Amino acid sequence: MGEFLVSKKGIGYLILYGSQIFNLNLVMTGIIVLSIVAAIMYYIVLYIEKKLTRT
């Protein structure tokens, strides 16, 4: 959330900037990239959790 409010670069900044200049392509691209990164991080954590809890 902090990235959306005070950053000067990054995915959150691109989403906010795109919405300010009414560039829907920039906003949607940022959201898609953010979603893909979040999904990858989720599956990495899920994999690590399965490895550590398997006894």
MARVEX-858542 format. One record per residue (C-alpha): z, x, y negated; residue in three letters; residue number from 1. Coordinates in pm, 1 decimal. Layout:
<sites>
       pz       px       py rest  nr
        Z        X        Y  ALA NUM
...
</sites>
This chain:
<sites>
       pz       px       py rest  nr
      0.0      0.0      0.0  MET   1
     73.9    285.2   -236.2  GLY   2
   -277.3    416.5   -196.9  GLU   3
   -417.3     91.3   -333.3  PHE   4
   -195.7    102.4   -641.9  LEU   5
   -188.8    458.3   -773.3  VAL   6
   -446.4    674.8   -595.1  SER   7
   -744.7    841.0   -754.5  LYS   8
   -936.8    894.6   -429.3  LYS   9
   -942.8    771.1    -74.9  GLY  10
  -1040.5    455.6    109.6  ILE  11
   -793.6    235.3    -75.1  GLY  12
   -924.8    357.7   -407.6  TYR  13
  -1282.5    280.4   -303.4  LEU  14
  -1186.0    -72.8   -202.2  ILE  15
  -1004.9   -133.7   -530.3  LEU  16
  -1280.2     26.8   -739.0  TYR  17
  -1549.2   -170.5   -556.8  GLY  18
  -1368.4   -494.8   -628.1  SER  19
  -1334.7   -407.6   -996.7  GLN  20
  -1707.9   -341.4  -1036.8  ILE  21
  -1804.3   -635.0   -810.1  PHE  22
  -1967.0   -410.5   -548.6  ASN  23
  -1918.4   -605.7   -225.9  LEU  24
  -2092.0   -339.2    -14.4  ASN  25
  -1838.0    -77.4   -121.0  LEU  26
  -1545.3   -311.2    -54.4  VAL  27
  -1668.0   -417.1    290.2  MET  28
  -1752.3    -60.2    391.4  THR  29
  -1403.3     52.3    292.8  GLY  30
  -1241.8   -230.9    486.7  ILE  31
  -1451.6   -159.4    796.8  ILE  32
  -1373.1    212.5    785.0  VAL  33
  -1004.1    135.7    734.1  LEU  34
  -1008.0   -104.8   1029.9  SER  35
  -1178.1    147.8   1257.4  ILE  36
   -930.4    421.7   1164.6  VAL  37
   -637.0    182.9   1220.0  ALA  38
   -771.4     79.0   1561.9  ALA  39
   -819.9    440.3   1669.5  ILE  40
   -467.2    528.9   1560.0  MET  41
   -330.1    225.0   1746.5  TYR  42
   -500.0    324.0   2071.1  TYR  43
   -381.2    683.2   2037.7  ILE  44
    -21.8    565.7   1998.5  VAL  45
    -66.5    322.0   2289.1  LEU  46
   -198.3    602.2   2510.8  TYR  47
     89.9    833.0   2419.0  ILE  48
    341.1    554.2   2478.3  GLU  49
    198.9    485.3   2825.0  LYS  50
    212.0    856.2   2911.5  LYS  51
    574.0    890.1   2797.3  LEU  52
    709.7    572.0   2955.2  THR  53
    545.9    625.7   3292.6  ARG  54
    827.7    746.7   3518.8  THR  55
</sites>
